[in-house]
Amino acid sequence: MITITMPAMDVSIEKQKNPQMSNIYGFTDFHLITREKGGIFLFYNDKQELLFVGKARKLRPRIKKHFEDTVSLMKNHREEVATIEVYIVEDPVEREIYETYIVNKYRAKYNVDKVLYK
């Protein structure tokens, strides 16, 4: 059996209580997320339920795209996101493994790819 251990979380940002202070769905701390490094990101709601897991070669632009893009799987659920967790994982193969593992172990609500349970 293979044991997968989650890497340590690098950044966690929370939706602000006064969302009008931000132009990105209530988040003001995007500057804390690296632009240059790759990794995985997890979106949670206010009940700490996992909504979505994604991976990216450059984290900040990819995460922001989920809040701005018209084709994102999250486009109808953006208001639900209360917390974003970011894990730096530079190796693309490791990112793929972590994403698939987390989607299936924690049953991310809005992921449709890589789902092995039904």
C-alpha positions as CSV (number, residue, x, y, z in Angstrom):
1,M,0.0,0.0,0.0
2,I,1.2,3.5,-0.8
3,T,1.0,6.1,2.0
4,I,0.6,9.7,0.9
5,T,1.4,12.4,3.4
6,M,0.2,15.9,2.7
7,P,2.8,18.6,2.5
8,A,2.8,21.4,5.1
9,M,0.4,24.2,4.2
10,D,2.2,27.4,3.1
11,V,-0.6,30.0,3.1
12,S,-4.2,30.2,4.2
13,I,-6.3,33.2,3.4
14,E,-9.8,34.0,4.6
15,K,-12.7,35.9,3.1
16,Q,-13.0,39.3,4.8
17,K,-16.0,40.2,7.0
18,N,-16.4,43.4,4.9
19,P,-16.2,42.0,1.3
20,Q,-16.8,45.4,-0.2
21,M,-13.1,46.1,0.8
22,S,-12.0,43.7,-1.9
23,N,-12.6,43.4,-5.6
24,I,-12.1,39.6,-5.6
25,Y,-15.1,38.0,-3.8
26,G,-14.1,39.3,-0.4
27,F,-10.4,38.2,-0.4
28,T,-7.8,40.9,0.2
29,D,-4.7,38.8,0.9
30,F,-3.9,37.4,-2.5
31,H,-0.5,39.1,-2.3
32,L,0.4,36.3,0.2
33,I,0.2,33.7,-2.5
34,T,3.3,33.2,-4.6
35,R,3.1,34.2,-8.3
36,E,6.1,32.2,-9.3
37,K,5.8,28.8,-7.7
38,G,3.6,25.8,-8.4
39,G,1.4,23.8,-6.1
40,I,-2.0,22.8,-5.1
41,F,-4.9,24.9,-3.7
42,L,-8.0,24.0,-1.8
43,F,-11.2,26.0,-1.5
44,Y,-13.4,25.6,1.6
45,N,-16.7,27.0,2.6
46,D,-17.5,28.6,6.0
47,K,-18.3,25.2,7.4
48,Q,-14.8,24.0,6.4
49,E,-16.2,21.6,3.8
50,L,-13.9,21.0,0.9
51,L,-15.4,22.6,-2.2
52,F,-12.6,22.3,-4.8
53,V,-9.0,21.2,-5.3
54,G,-6.8,22.4,-8.1
55,K,-3.2,22.6,-9.1
56,A,-1.1,25.1,-11.0
57,R,2.4,25.9,-12.3
58,K,1.9,29.5,-11.0
59,L,-0.5,29.6,-8.1
60,R,-1.7,33.2,-7.7
61,P,-2.8,33.7,-11.3
62,R,-4.5,30.3,-11.4
63,I,-6.4,30.9,-8.2
64,K,-7.5,34.4,-9.3
65,K,-8.7,32.9,-12.6
66,H,-11.2,30.8,-10.8
67,F,-12.8,34.0,-9.5
68,E,-12.7,35.9,-12.8
69,D,-13.1,33.2,-15.5
70,T,-16.4,32.5,-17.1
71,V,-15.6,28.8,-17.8
72,S,-14.3,27.9,-14.3
73,L,-16.0,25.0,-12.6
74,M,-16.3,27.3,-9.6
75,K,-18.1,30.1,-11.5
76,N,-21.5,29.4,-9.9
77,H,-20.0,28.7,-6.5
78,R,-17.6,31.6,-5.9
79,E,-19.6,33.1,-3.2
80,E,-19.3,29.9,-1.1
81,V,-15.5,30.1,-0.9
82,A,-14.5,31.3,2.6
83,T,-11.0,29.9,2.9
84,I,-8.2,29.2,0.4
85,E,-5.3,26.9,1.4
86,V,-2.1,26.9,-0.7
87,Y,0.6,24.2,-0.7
88,I,3.8,24.7,-2.6
89,V,4.6,21.6,-4.7
90,E,7.0,22.3,-7.4
91,D,7.1,18.8,-9.0
92,P,4.3,18.5,-11.6
93,V,3.9,14.7,-11.0
94,E,3.6,15.3,-7.2
95,R,1.0,18.0,-7.9
96,E,-1.0,15.6,-10.0
97,I,-0.8,12.8,-7.3
98,Y,-1.8,15.2,-4.5
99,E,-4.7,16.7,-6.4
100,T,-6.2,13.2,-7.3
101,Y,-5.6,12.0,-3.7
102,I,-7.3,15.0,-2.0
103,V,-10.2,15.0,-4.4
104,N,-11.0,11.4,-3.6
105,K,-10.0,11.1,0.0
106,Y,-11.9,14.3,1.1
107,R,-14.6,14.2,-1.6
108,A,-14.3,17.7,-3.0
109,K,-17.8,18.9,-3.8
110,Y,-17.2,20.5,-7.1
111,N,-14.4,18.6,-8.7
112,V,-15.6,16.5,-11.6
113,D,-12.3,15.3,-13.0
114,K,-10.2,12.6,-11.3
115,V,-13.2,11.4,-9.2
116,L,-12.9,7.7,-8.5
117,Y,-15.9,7.5,-6.1
118,K,-19.5,7.8,-7.1
